[in-house]
Amino acid sequence: MEKEKSSLYDKLPLELLAGFYYEINKNIEKGILSGAMYHEIRLMEHTALRRGISLEYLYDKGARIIESEKLLRETIMQH
């Protein structure tokens, strides 16, 4: 059996992986990023699945992380 090659995403903590996954998906949906980013999405999905993380959980966690970051930035900018 051939061992799967690892990617950069295998080394990322869950929070970063989830944030990247969410942002890249949103940007593809908006047409901001090219379809070539689907390759990156697939690499992230393979990493998540190897870790036993569902893609729904990864996306939802990414959404929460990004939303928290936006709120934090807004709070900082107001002060």
Distance bins in CASP14 RR format, pairs under 12 A and 6 or more apart:
PFRMAT RR
TARGET T0000
AUTHOR 0000-0000-0000
RMODE 2
METHOD distances of the structure
MODEL  1
3 50 0 0 0 0 0 1 0 0 0 0 0
4 10 0 0 0 0 1 0 0 0 0 0 0
4 43 0 0 0 0 0 1 0 0 0 0 0
4 46 1 0 0 1 0 0 0 0 0 0 0
4 47 0 0 0 0 0 1 0 0 0 0 0
4 49 0 0 0 0 0 1 0 0 0 0 0
4 50 1 0 0 1 0 0 0 0 0 0 0
5 43 0 0 0 0 1 0 0 0 0 0 0
5 46 0 0 0 0 1 0 0 0 0 0 0
5 47 0 0 0 0 0 1 0 0 0 0 0
5 50 0 0 0 0 0 1 0 0 0 0 0
6 12 0 0 0 0 0 1 0 0 0 0 0
6 43 0 0 0 0 1 0 0 0 0 0 0
6 46 0 0 0 0 1 0 0 0 0 0 0
6 47 0 0 0 0 1 0 0 0 0 0 0
6 50 0 0 0 0 1 0 0 0 0 0 0
6 51 0 0 0 0 0 1 0 0 0 0 0
7 17 0 0 0 0 0 1 0 0 0 0 0
7 20 0 0 0 0 0 1 0 0 0 0 0
7 39 0 0 0 0 0 1 0 0 0 0 0
7 40 0 0 0 0 1 0 0 0 0 0 0
7 41 0 0 0 0 0 1 0 0 0 0 0
7 42 0 0 0 0 1 0 0 0 0 0 0
7 43 1 0 1 0 0 0 0 0 0 0 0
7 44 0 0 0 0 1 0 0 0 0 0 0
7 45 0 0 0 0 0 1 0 0 0 0 0
7 46 1 0 0 1 0 0 0 0 0 0 0
7 47 1 0 0 1 0 0 0 0 0 0 0
7 48 0 0 0 0 0 1 0 0 0 0 0
7 50 0 0 0 0 0 1 0 0 0 0 0
8 16 0 0 0 0 0 1 0 0 0 0 0
8 17 0 0 0 0 1 0 0 0 0 0 0
8 20 0 0 0 0 1 0 0 0 0 0 0
8 40 0 0 0 0 1 0 0 0 0 0 0
8 43 1 0 0 1 0 0 0 0 0 0 0
8 44 0 0 0 0 1 0 0 0 0 0 0
8 46 0 0 0 0 0 1 0 0 0 0 0
8 47 0 0 0 0 1 0 0 0 0 0 0
9 16 0 0 0 0 1 0 0 0 0 0 0
9 17 1 0 1 0 0 0 0 0 0 0 0
9 18 0 0 0 0 0 1 0 0 0 0 0
9 19 0 0 0 0 0 1 0 0 0 0 0
9 20 1 0 0 1 0 0 0 0 0 0 0
9 21 0 0 0 0 1 0 0 0 0 0 0
9 24 0 0 0 0 0 1 0 0 0 0 0
9 39 0 0 0 0 0 1 0 0 0 0 0
9 40 0 0 0 0 1 0 0 0 0 0 0
9 41 0 0 0 0 0 1 0 0 0 0 0
9 42 0 0 0 0 0 1 0 0 0 0 0
9 43 1 0 1 0 0 0 0 0 0 0 0
9 44 1 0 1 0 0 0 0 0 0 0 0
9 45 0 0 0 0 1 0 0 0 0 0 0
9 46 1 0 0 1 0 0 0 0 0 0 0
9 47 1 0 1 0 0 0 0 0 0 0 0
9 48 0 0 0 0 1 0 0 0 0 0 0
9 49 0 0 0 0 0 1 0 0 0 0 0
9 50 0 0 0 0 1 0 0 0 0 0 0
9 51 0 0 0 0 0 1 0 0 0 0 0
9 53 0 0 0 0 0 1 0 0 0 0 0
9 58 0 0 0 0 0 1 0 0 0 0 0
10 16 0 0 0 0 0 1 0 0 0 0 0
10 17 0 0 0 0 1 0 0 0 0 0 0
10 43 0 0 0 0 1 0 0 0 0 0 0
10 44 0 0 0 0 1 0 0 0 0 0 0
10 46 0 0 0 0 1 0 0 0 0 0 0
10 47 1 0 1 0 0 0 0 0 0 0 0
10 48 0 0 0 0 0 1 0 0 0 0 0
10 49 0 0 0 0 0 1 0 0 0 0 0
10 50 1 0 0 1 0 0 0 0 0 0 0
10 51 0 0 0 0 1 0 0 0 0 0 0
11 17 0 0 0 0 1 0 0 0 0 0 0
11 43 0 0 0 0 0 1 0 0 0 0 0
11 47 0 0 0 0 1 0 0 0 0 0 0
11 51 0 0 0 0 0 1 0 0 0 0 0
12 18 0 0 0 0 1 0 0 0 0 0 0
12 19 0 0 0 0 1 0 0 0 0 0 0
12 20 1 0 0 1 0 0 0 0 0 0 0
12 21 0 0 0 0 0 1 0 0 0 0 0
12 43 0 0 0 0 0 1 0 0 0 0 0
12 44 0 0 0 0 1 0 0 0 0 0 0
12 47 1 0 0 1 0 0 0 0 0 0 0
12 48 0 0 0 0 0 1 0 0 0 0 0
12 51 0 0 0 0 0 1 0 0 0 0 0
12 53 0 0 0 0 0 1 0 0 0 0 0
12 58 0 0 0 0 0 1 0 0 0 0 0
13 19 0 0 0 0 0 1 0 0 0 0 0
13 20 0 0 0 0 0 1 0 0 0 0 0
13 47 0 0 0 0 0 1 0 0 0 0 0
13 51 0 0 0 0 0 1 0 0 0 0 0
13 61 0 0 0 0 0 1 0 0 0 0 0
13 65 0 0 0 0 0 1 0 0 0 0 0
14 20 0 0 0 0 0 1 0 0 0 0 0
14 21 0 0 0 0 0 1 0 0 0 0 0
14 44 0 0 0 0 0 1 0 0 0 0 0
14 47 0 0 0 0 1 0 0 0 0 0 0
14 48 0 0 0 0 1 0 0 0 0 0 0
14 51 1 0 0 1 0 0 0 0 0 0 0
14 52 0 0 0 0 0 1 0 0 0 0 0
14 53 1 0 0 1 0 0 0 0 0 0 0
14 57 0 0 0 0 1 0 0 0 0 0 0
14 58 0 0 0 0 1 0 0 0 0 0 0
14 61 1 0 0 1 0 0 0 0 0 0 0
14 62 0 0 0 0 1 0 0 0 0 0 0
14 64 0 0 0 0 0 1 0 0 0 0 0
14 65 0 0 0 0 1 0 0 0 0 0 0
15 21 0 0 0 0 0 1 0 0 0 0 0
15 22 0 0 0 0 0 1 0 0 0 0 0
15 53 0 0 0 0 0 1 0 0 0 0 0
15 58 0 0 0 0 0 1 0 0 0 0 0
15 61 1 0 0 1 0 0 0 0 0 0 0
15 62 1 0 0 1 0 0 0 0 0 0 0
15 64 0 0 0 0 1 0 0 0 0 0 0
15 65 1 0 1 0 0 0 0 0 0 0 0
15 66 0 0 0 0 0 1 0 0 0 0 0
15 68 0 0 0 0 0 1 0 0 0 0 0
15 69 0 0 0 0 0 1 0 0 0 0 0
16 22 0 0 0 0 0 1 0 0 0 0 0
16 23 0 0 0 0 0 1 0 0 0 0 0
16 44 0 0 0 0 0 1 0 0 0 0 0
16 47 0 0 0 0 0 1 0 0 0 0 0
16 58 0 0 0 0 0 1 0 0 0 0 0
16 61 0 0 0 0 0 1 0 0 0 0 0
16 62 0 0 0 0 1 0 0 0 0 0 0
16 65 0 0 0 0 1 0 0 0 0 0 0
16 66 0 0 0 0 0 1 0 0 0 0 0
16 69 0 0 0 0 0 1 0 0 0 0 0
17 23 0 0 0 0 0 1 0 0 0 0 0
17 24 0 0 0 0 0 1 0 0 0 0 0
17 40 0 0 0 0 0 1 0 0 0 0 0
17 41 0 0 0 0 0 1 0 0 0 0 0
17 43 0 0 0 0 0 1 0 0 0 0 0
17 44 1 0 0 1 0 0 0 0 0 0 0
17 45 0 0 0 0 0 1 0 0 0 0 0
17 46 0 0 0 0 0 1 0 0 0 0 0
17 47 1 0 0 1 0 0 0 0 0 0 0
17 48 1 0 0 1 0 0 0 0 0 0 0
17 49 0 0 0 0 0 1 0 0 0 0 0
17 50 0 0 0 0 0 1 0 0 0 0 0
17 51 0 0 0 0 1 0 0 0 0 0 0
17 53 0 0 0 0 1 0 0 0 0 0 0
17 55 0 0 0 0 0 1 0 0 0 0 0
17 57 0 0 0 0 0 1 0 0 0 0 0
17 58 1 0 0 1 0 0 0 0 0 0 0
17 59 0 0 0 0 0 1 0 0 0 0 0
17 61 0 0 0 0 1 0 0 0 0 0 0
17 62 0 0 0 0 1 0 0 0 0 0 0
17 65 0 0 0 0 0 1 0 0 0 0 0
18 24 0 0 0 0 0 1 0 0 0 0 0
18 25 0 0 0 0 0 1 0 0 0 0 0
18 44 0 0 0 0 1 0 0 0 0 0 0
18 45 0 0 0 0 0 1 0 0 0 0 0
18 47 0 0 0 0 0 1 0 0 0 0 0
18 48 0 0 0 0 1 0 0 0 0 0 0
18 51 0 0 0 0 0 1 0 0 0 0 0
18 53 0 0 0 0 1 0 0 0 0 0 0
18 54 0 0 0 0 0 1 0 0 0 0 0
18 55 0 0 0 0 0 1 0 0 0 0 0
18 56 0 0 0 0 0 1 0 0 0 0 0
18 57 0 0 0 0 1 0 0 0 0 0 0
18 58 1 0 1 0 0 0 0 0 0 0 0
18 59 1 0 0 1 0 0 0 0 0 0 0
18 60 0 0 0 0 1 0 0 0 0 0 0
18 61 1 0 1 0 0 0 0 0 0 0 0
18 62 1 1 0 0 0 0 0 0 0 0 0
18 63 0 0 0 0 1 0 0 0 0 0 0
18 64 0 0 0 0 1 0 0 0 0 0 0
18 65 1 0 1 0 0 0 0 0 0 0 0
18 66 0 0 0 0 1 0 0 0 0 0 0
18 67 0 0 0 0 0 1 0 0 0 0 0
18 68 0 0 0 0 0 1 0 0 0 0 0
18 69 0 0 0 0 0 1 0 0 0 0 0
19 25 0 0 0 0 1 0 0 0 0 0 0
19 26 0 0 0 0 1 0 0 0 0 0 0
19 27 0 0 0 0 0 1 0 0 0 0 0
19 44 0 0 0 0 1 0 0 0 0 0 0
19 48 0 0 0 0 0 1 0 0 0 0 0
19 58 0 0 0 0 1 0 0 0 0 0 0
19 59 0 0 0 0 1 0 0 0 0 0 0
19 60 0 0 0 0 0 1 0 0 0 0 0
19 61 1 0 0 1 0 0 0 0 0 0 0
19 62 1 0 1 0 0 0 0 0 0 0 0
19 63 0 0 0 0 1 0 0 0 0 0 0
19 64 0 0 0 0 1 0 0 0 0 0 0
19 65 1 0 1 0 0 0 0 0 0 0 0
19 66 1 0 1 0 0 0 0 0 0 0 0
19 67 0 0 0 0 0 1 0 0 0 0 0
19 68 0 0 0 0 0 1 0 0 0 0 0
19 69 0 0 0 0 1 0 0 0 0 0 0
19 70 0 0 0 0 0 1 0 0 0 0 0
20 26 0 0 0 0 0 1 0 0 0 0 0
20 27 0 0 0 0 0 1 0 0 0 0 0
20 33 0 0 0 0 0 1 0 0 0 0 0
20 37 0 0 0 0 0 1 0 0 0 0 0
20 40 0 0 0 0 1 0 0 0 0 0 0
20 41 0 0 0 0 1 0 0 0 0 0 0
20 43 0 0 0 0 0 1 0 0 0 0 0
20 44 1 0 0 1 0 0 0 0 0 0 0
20 45 0 0 0 0 0 1 0 0 0 0 0
20 47 0 0 0 0 0 1 0 0 0 0 0
20 48 0 0 0 0 0 1 0 0 0 0 0
20 58 0 0 0 0 1 0 0 0 0 0 0
20 59 0 0 0 0 0 1 0 0 0 0 0
20 61 0 0 0 0 0 1 0 0 0 0 0
20 62 0 0 0 0 1 0 0 0 0 0 0
20 65 0 0 0 0 1 0 0 0 0 0 0
20 66 0 0 0 0 1 0 0 0 0 0 0
21 27 0 0 0 0 0 1 0 0 0 0 0
21 28 0 0 0 0 0 1 0 0 0 0 0
21 37 0 0 0 0 0 1 0 0 0 0 0
21 40 0 0 0 0 1 0 0 0 0 0 0
21 41 1 0 0 1 0 0 0 0 0 0 0
21 42 0 0 0 0 0 1 0 0 0 0 0
21 43 0 0 0 0 0 1 0 0 0 0 0
21 44 1 0 1 0 0 0 0 0 0 0 0
21 45 1 0 0 1 0 0 0 0 0 0 0
21 46 0 0 0 0 0 1 0 0 0 0 0
21 47 0 0 0 0 1 0 0 0 0 0 0
21 48 1 0 0 1 0 0 0 0 0 0 0
21 53 0 0 0 0 1 0 0 0 0 0 0
21 54 0 0 0 0 0 1 0 0 0 0 0
21 55 0 0 0 0 1 0 0 0 0 0 0
21 56 0 0 0 0 0 1 0 0 0 0 0
21 57 0 0 0 0 0 1 0 0 0 0 0
21 58 1 0 1 0 0 0 0 0 0 0 0
21 59 1 0 0 1 0 0 0 0 0 0 0
21 60 0 0 0 0 0 1 0 0 0 0 0
21 61 0 0 0 0 1 0 0 0 0 0 0
21 62 1 0 0 1 0 0 0 0 0 0 0
21 63 0 0 0 0 1 0 0 0 0 0 0
21 65 0 0 0 0 0 1 0 0 0 0 0
21 66 0 0 0 0 0 1 0 0 0 0 0
22 28 0 0 0 0 0 1 0 0 0 0 0
22 29 0 0 0 0 0 1 0 0 0 0 0
22 41 0 0 0 0 0 1 0 0 0 0 0
22 44 0 0 0 0 1 0 0 0 0 0 0
22 48 0 0 0 0 0 1 0 0 0 0 0
22 55 0 0 0 0 0 1 0 0 0 0 0
22 56 0 0 0 0 0 1 0 0 0 0 0
22 57 0 0 0 0 0 1 0 0 0 0 0
22 58 1 0 0 1 0 0 0 0 0 0 0
22 59 1 0 1 0 0 0 0 0 0 0 0
22 60 0 0 0 0 1 0 0 0 0 0 0
22 61 1 0 0 1 0 0 0 0 0 0 0
22 62 1 1 0 0 0 0 0 0 0 0 0
22 63 1 0 1 0 0 0 0 0 0 0 0
22 64 0 0 0 0 1 0 0 0 0 0 0
22 65 1 0 0 1 0 0 0 0 0 0 0
22 66 1 0 1 0 0 0 0 0 0 0 0
22 67 0 0 0 0 1 0 0 0 0 0 0
22 68 0 0 0 0 0 1 0 0 0 0 0
22 69 0 0 0 0 0 1 0 0 0 0 0
22 70 0 0 0 0 0 1 0 0 0 0 0
23 29 0 0 0 0 0 1 0 0 0 0 0
23 30 0 0 0 0 0 1 0 0 0 0 0
23 32 0 0 0 0 1 0 0 0 0 0 0
23 33 0 0 0 0 1 0 0 0 0 0 0
23 37 0 0 0 0 0 1 0 0 0 0 0
23 40 0 0 0 0 0 1 0 0 0 0 0
23 41 0 0 0 0 0 1 0 0 0 0 0
23 44 0 0 0 0 0 1 0 0 0 0 0
23 59 0 0 0 0 0 1 0 0 0 0 0
23 62 1 0 0 1 0 0 0 0 0 0 0
23 63 0 0 0 0 1 0 0 0 0 0 0
23 65 0 0 0 0 1 0 0 0 0 0 0
23 66 1 0 0 1 0 0 0 0 0 0 0
23 67 0 0 0 0 0 1 0 0 0 0 0
23 69 0 0 0 0 0 1 0 0 0 0 0
23 70 0 0 0 0 0 1 0 0 0 0 0
24 30 0 0 0 0 0 1 0 0 0 0 0
24 31 0 0 0 0 0 1 0 0 0 0 0
24 32 0 0 0 0 1 0 0 0 0 0 0
24 33 1 0 0 1 0 0 0 0 0 0 0
24 34 0 0 0 0 0 1 0 0 0 0 0
24 35 0 0 0 0 0 1 0 0 0 0 0
24 36 0 0 0 0 0 1 0 0 0 0 0
24 37 1 0 1 0 0 0 0 0 0 0 0
24 38 0 0 0 0 1 0 0 0 0 0 0
24 39 0 0 0 0 0 1 0 0 0 0 0
24 40 1 0 0 1 0 0 0 0 0 0 0
24 41 1 0 1 0 0 0 0 0 0 0 0
24 42 0 0 0 0 0 1 0 0 0 0 0
24 43 0 0 0 0 0 1 0 0 0 0 0
24 44 1 0 0 1 0 0 0 0 0 0 0
24 45 0 0 0 0 0 1 0 0 0 0 0
24 58 0 0 0 0 0 1 0 0 0 0 0
24 59 0 0 0 0 0 1 0 0 0 0 0
24 62 0 0 0 0 0 1 0 0 0 0 0
24 66 0 0 0 0 0 1 0 0 0 0 0
25 31 0 0 0 0 0 1 0 0 0 0 0
25 32 0 0 0 0 0 1 0 0 0 0 0
25 33 0 0 0 0 1 0 0 0 0 0 0
25 35 0 0 0 0 0 1 0 0 0 0 0
25 37 0 0 0 0 1 0 0 0 0 0 0
25 38 0 0 0 0 1 0 0 0 0 0 0
25 40 0 0 0 0 0 1 0 0 0 0 0
25 41 1 0 0 1 0 0 0 0 0 0 0
25 42 0 0 0 0 0 1 0 0 0 0 0
25 44 0 0 0 0 1 0 0 0 0 0 0
25 45 0 0 0 0 0 1 0 0 0 0 0
25 55 0 0 0 0 1 0 0 0 0 0 0
25 56 0 0 0 0 0 1 0 0 0 0 0
25 58 0 0 0 0 1 0 0 0 0 0 0
25 59 1 0 0 1 0 0 0 0 0 0 0
25 60 0 0 0 0 0 1 0 0 0 0 0
25 62 0 0 0 0 1 0 0 0 0 0 0
25 63 0 0 0 0 1 0 0 0 0 0 0
25 66 0 0 0 0 0 1 0 0 0 0 0
26 32 0 0 0 0 1 0 0 0 0 0 0
26 33 0 0 0 0 1 0 0 0 0 0 0
26 37 0 0 0 0 0 1 0 0 0 0 0
26 41 0 0 0 0 0 1 0 0 0 0 0
26 59 0 0 0 0 1 0 0 0 0 0 0
26 62 0 0 0 0 1 0 0 0 0 0 0
26 63 0 0 0 0 1 0 0 0 0 0 0
26 66 0 0 0 0 1 0 0 0 0 0 0
26 67 0 0 0 0 0 1 0 0 0 0 0
27 33 1 0 1 0 0 0 0 0 0 0 0
27 34 0 0 0 0 1 0 0 0 0 0 0
27 35 0 0 0 0 0 1 0 0 0 0 0
27 37 1 0 0 1 0 0 0 0 0 0 0
27 38 0 0 0 0 0 1 0 0 0 0 0
27 40 0 0 0 0 0 1 0 0 0 0 0
27 41 0 0 0 0 0 1 0 0 0 0 0
27 66 0 0 0 0 0 1 0 0 0 0 0
28 34 0 0 0 0 1 0 0 0 0 0 0
28 35 1 0 0 1 0 0 0 0 0 0 0
28 36 0 0 0 0 1 0 0 0 0 0 0
28 37 1 0 1 0 0 0 0 0 0 0 0
28 38 1 0 0 1 0 0 0 0 0 0 0
28 39 0 0 0 0 0 1 0 0 0 0 0
28 40 0 0 0 0 1 0 0 0 0 0 0
28 41 1 0 0 1 0 0 0 0 0 0 0
29 35 0 0 0 0 0 1 0 0 0 0 0
29 37 0 0 0 0 0 1 0 0 0 0 0
29 38 0 0 0 0 0 1 0 0 0 0 0
29 41 0 0 0 0 0 1 0 0 0 0 0
29 59 0 0 0 0 0 1 0 0 0 0 0
30 37 0 0 0 0 0 1 0 0 0 0 0
31 37 0 0 0 0 1 0 0 0 0 0 0
33 39 0 0 0 0 0 1 0 0 0 0 0
33 40 0 0 0 0 1 0 0 0 0 0 0
33 41 0 0 0 0 1 0 0 0 0 0 0
34 40 0 0 0 0 0 1 0 0 0 0 0
34 41 0 0 0 0 0 1 0 0 0 0 0
35 41 0 0 0 0 1 0 0 0 0 0 0
35 42 0 0 0 0 0 1 0 0 0 0 0
36 42 0 0 0 0 0 1 0 0 0 0 0
37 43 0 0 0 0 0 1 0 0 0 0 0
37 44 0 0 0 0 0 1 0 0 0 0 0
38 44 0 0 0 0 0 1 0 0 0 0 0
38 45 0 0 0 0 0 1 0 0 0 0 0
39 45 0 0 0 0 0 1 0 0 0 0 0
39 46 0 0 0 0 0 1 0 0 0 0 0
40 46 0 0 0 0 0 1 0 0 0 0 0
40 47 0 0 0 0 0 1 0 0 0 0 0
41 47 0 0 0 0 0 1 0 0 0 0 0
41 48 0 0 0 0 0 1 0 0 0 0 0
41 55 0 0 0 0 1 0 0 0 0 0 0
41 58 0 0 0 0 0 1 0 0 0 0 0
41 59 0 0 0 0 0 1 0 0 0 0 0
42 48 0 0 0 0 0 1 0 0 0 0 0
42 49 0 0 0 0 0 1 0 0 0 0 0
42 55 0 0 0 0 0 1 0 0 0 0 0
43 49 0 0 0 0 0 1 0 0 0 0 0
43 50 0 0 0 0 0 1 0 0 0 0 0
44 50 0 0 0 0 0 1 0 0 0 0 0
44 51 0 0 0 0 0 1 0 0 0 0 0
44 53 0 0 0 0 0 1 0 0 0 0 0
44 55 0 0 0 0 1 0 0 0 0 0 0
44 58 1 0 0 1 0 0 0 0 0 0 0
44 59 0 0 0 0 0 1 0 0 0 0 0
44 62 0 0 0 0 0 1 0 0 0 0 0
45 51 0 0 0 0 0 1 0 0 0 0 0
45 52 0 0 0 0 0 1 0 0 0 0 0
45 53 0 0 0 0 1 0 0 0 0 0 0
45 54 0 0 0 0 0 1 0 0 0 0 0
45 55 1 0 1 0 0 0 0 0 0 0 0
45 56 0 0 0 0 0 1 0 0 0 0 0
45 57 0 0 0 0 0 1 0 0 0 0 0
45 58 1 0 0 1 0 0 0 0 0 0 0
45 59 0 0 0 0 0 1 0 0 0 0 0
46 52 0 0 0 0 0 1 0 0 0 0 0
46 53 0 0 0 0 0 1 0 0 0 0 0
46 55 0 0 0 0 0 1 0 0 0 0 0
46 58 0 0 0 0 0 1 0 0 0 0 0
47 53 0 0 0 0 1 0 0 0 0 0 0
47 55 0 0 0 0 0 1 0 0 0 0 0
47 58 0 0 0 0 1 0 0 0 0 0 0
48 54 1 0 0 1 0 0 0 0 0 0 0
48 55 1 0 0 1 0 0 0 0 0 0 0
48 56 0 0 0 0 0 1 0 0 0 0 0
48 57 0 0 0 0 1 0 0 0 0 0 0
48 58 1 0 1 0 0 0 0 0 0 0 0
48 59 0 0 0 0 1 0 0 0 0 0 0
48 60 0 0 0 0 0 1 0 0 0 0 0
48 61 0 0 0 0 1 0 0 0 0 0 0
48 62 0 0 0 0 0 1 0 0 0 0 0
49 55 1 0 0 1 0 0 0 0 0 0 0
49 56 0 0 0 0 0 1 0 0 0 0 0
49 57 0 0 0 0 0 1 0 0 0 0 0
49 58 0 0 0 0 1 0 0 0 0 0 0
51 57 0 0 0 0 0 1 0 0 0 0 0
51 58 0 0 0 0 1 0 0 0 0 0 0
52 58 0 0 0 0 1 0 0 0 0 0 0
53 59 0 0 0 0 0 1 0 0 0 0 0
53 60 0 0 0 0 0 1 0 0 0 0 0
53 61 0 0 0 0 1 0 0 0 0 0 0
53 62 0 0 0 0 0 1 0 0 0 0 0
54 60 0 0 0 0 1 0 0 0 0 0 0
54 61 0 0 0 0 0 1 0 0 0 0 0
55 61 0 0 0 0 0 1 0 0 0 0 0
55 62 0 0 0 0 0 1 0 0 0 0 0
56 62 0 0 0 0 0 1 0 0 0 0 0
56 63 0 0 0 0 0 1 0 0 0 0 0
57 63 0 0 0 0 0 1 0 0 0 0 0
57 64 0 0 0 0 0 1 0 0 0 0 0
58 64 0 0 0 0 0 1 0 0 0 0 0
58 65 0 0 0 0 0 1 0 0 0 0 0
59 65 0 0 0 0 0 1 0 0 0 0 0
59 66 0 0 0 0 0 1 0 0 0 0 0
60 66 0 0 0 0 0 1 0 0 0 0 0
60 67 0 0 0 0 0 1 0 0 0 0 0
61 67 0 0 0 0 0 1 0 0 0 0 0
61 68 0 0 0 0 0 1 0 0 0 0 0
62 68 0 0 0 0 1 0 0 0 0 0 0
62 69 0 0 0 0 1 0 0 0 0 0 0
62 70 0 0 0 0 0 1 0 0 0 0 0
63 69 0 0 0 0 0 1 0 0 0 0 0
63 70 0 0 0 0 0 1 0 0 0 0 0
64 70 0 0 0 0 0 1 0 0 0 0 0
64 71 0 0 0 0 0 1 0 0 0 0 0
65 71 0 0 0 0 0 1 0 0 0 0 0
65 72 0 0 0 0 0 1 0 0 0 0 0
66 72 0 0 0 0 0 1 0 0 0 0 0
66 73 0 0 0 0 0 1 0 0 0 0 0
67 73 0 0 0 0 0 1 0 0 0 0 0
67 74 0 0 0 0 0 1 0 0 0 0 0
68 74 0 0 0 0 0 1 0 0 0 0 0
68 75 0 0 0 0 0 1 0 0 0 0 0
69 75 0 0 0 0 0 1 0 0 0 0 0
69 76 0 0 0 0 0 1 0 0 0 0 0
70 76 0 0 0 0 0 1 0 0 0 0 0
70 77 0 0 0 0 0 1 0 0 0 0 0
71 77 0 0 0 0 0 1 0 0 0 0 0
71 78 0 0 0 0 0 1 0 0 0 0 0
72 78 0 0 0 0 0 1 0 0 0 0 0
72 79 0 0 0 0 0 1 0 0 0 0 0
73 79 0 0 0 0 0 1 0 0 0 0 0
END
